[in-house]
Amino acid sequence: MRTVAAALARLRKIHGETLKALINKALREGLKQMRDRPNYRLYVEFSDGVAGVVDLTHRLFGPMFEPLETPSVFAQVNIDEFGVISWPSGADLAPDALYETLRAKDRRQPSTMSSS
């Protein structure tokens, strides 16, 4: 139990928020829309405005994801009844992980707003 508490404390320091809070926020906000893009990418938008393109090129390995290497199979992506991005093959992506990936990506990008 102590090890788990220590790990959570480290995550709080690293992320500034608890992992549980991030997961709850992503699930509460939910996916607003998702569209497949060329080259194994997905455009994902959450209802709170967090949005962007996620590149899955290097994640298509293992028995569940290898079938998605065929572009026509990858294009069969949908949002299931639980708000999870999934494919008919059974592969799926957790919305909380995508949410945090997009948030982190957004924090790394310099502002494109200019002062005039």
C-alpha positions as CSV (number, residue, x, y, z in Angstrom):
1,M,0.0,0.0,0.0
2,R,2.9,2.4,0.8
3,T,4.4,1.8,-2.6
4,V,1.1,2.8,-4.3
5,A,0.8,5.9,-2.2
6,A,4.4,6.9,-3.0
7,A,3.8,6.4,-6.7
8,L,0.7,8.5,-6.7
9,A,2.6,11.3,-4.8
10,R,5.3,11.2,-7.5
11,L,2.6,11.4,-10.2
12,R,1.1,14.4,-8.5
13,K,4.4,16.2,-8.5
14,I,5.1,15.3,-12.2
15,H,1.7,16.2,-13.6
16,G,0.4,18.8,-11.1
17,E,-2.9,16.8,-10.9
18,T,-3.7,13.4,-9.7
19,L,-4.0,10.6,-12.2
20,K,-7.5,9.9,-10.9
21,A,-8.5,13.5,-11.5
22,L,-7.3,13.3,-15.1
23,I,-9.2,10.1,-15.7
24,N,-12.4,11.4,-14.2
25,K,-12.2,14.6,-16.2
26,A,-11.6,12.8,-19.5
27,L,-14.5,10.4,-18.8
28,R,-16.8,13.2,-17.6
29,E,-16.0,15.4,-20.6
30,G,-16.2,12.6,-23.1
31,L,-15.3,12.5,-26.7
32,K,-17.2,15.0,-28.8
33,Q,-15.9,13.7,-32.1
34,M,-13.3,11.6,-33.8
35,R,-12.2,11.2,-37.4
36,D,-9.7,9.0,-39.1
37,R,-6.9,10.7,-41.0
38,P,-4.3,9.4,-43.4
39,N,-1.2,7.6,-42.2
40,Y,-2.7,6.0,-39.1
41,R,-3.7,9.2,-37.4
42,L,-6.9,10.2,-35.6
43,Y,-8.4,13.7,-35.0
44,V,-9.9,13.6,-31.5
45,E,-11.9,16.3,-29.9
46,F,-13.2,16.3,-26.3
47,S,-16.3,18.3,-25.3
48,D,-14.1,20.7,-23.2
49,G,-12.2,21.7,-26.3
50,V,-9.1,19.6,-25.9
51,A,-8.4,18.4,-29.4
52,G,-5.7,17.4,-31.8
53,V,-4.3,14.7,-34.0
54,V,-2.9,11.6,-32.5
55,D,-0.4,9.6,-34.6
56,L,-0.8,5.8,-34.0
57,T,1.9,4.7,-36.5
58,H,4.2,3.3,-33.8
59,R,1.4,1.8,-31.7
60,L,0.1,-0.7,-34.3
61,F,1.8,-3.8,-32.9
62,G,0.6,-6.9,-31.2
63,P,-2.3,-9.2,-32.2
64,M,-5.1,-6.6,-31.5
65,F,-3.5,-3.7,-33.4
66,E,-1.6,-5.4,-36.3
67,P,-4.8,-5.8,-38.4
68,L,-5.1,-2.0,-38.3
69,E,-2.0,-1.7,-40.4
70,T,-4.3,-2.1,-43.4
71,P,-5.7,1.4,-44.1
72,S,-9.2,0.1,-44.9
73,V,-9.4,-1.7,-41.6
74,F,-7.9,1.4,-39.7
75,A,-10.7,3.5,-41.3
76,Q,-13.4,1.3,-39.6
77,V,-12.7,3.2,-36.3
78,N,-15.7,4.3,-34.3
79,I,-16.7,5.5,-30.8
80,D,-18.4,2.7,-29.0
81,E,-21.3,2.9,-26.5
82,F,-18.9,3.5,-23.6
83,G,-17.2,6.5,-25.3
84,V,-14.1,4.4,-26.3
85,I,-12.4,4.6,-29.7
86,S,-12.6,1.1,-31.0
87,W,-12.4,-1.1,-34.1
88,P,-14.4,-4.1,-35.1
89,S,-11.2,-6.3,-34.5
90,G,-11.6,-5.6,-30.8
91,A,-8.7,-3.0,-30.6
92,D,-9.5,0.0,-28.6
93,L,-8.0,3.2,-27.2
94,A,-8.7,4.6,-23.7
95,P,-10.1,8.1,-23.9
96,D,-8.3,9.2,-20.7
97,A,-4.9,8.3,-22.3
98,L,-5.7,10.2,-25.5
99,Y,-6.9,13.2,-23.4
100,E,-3.7,13.4,-21.5
101,T,-1.6,12.9,-24.6
102,L,-3.3,15.9,-26.3
103,R,-3.0,18.0,-23.1
104,A,0.7,17.3,-22.9
105,K,1.2,18.0,-26.6
106,D,-0.7,21.3,-26.2
107,R,1.6,22.3,-23.3
108,R,4.7,21.6,-25.4
109,Q,3.6,23.7,-28.4
110,P,4.6,27.4,-28.4
111,S,1.7,29.8,-28.6
112,T,0.7,30.8,-32.1
113,M,-1.0,33.9,-31.0
114,S,0.7,37.1,-31.9
115,S,0.3,40.5,-30.3
116,S,-0.5,43.2,-32.7
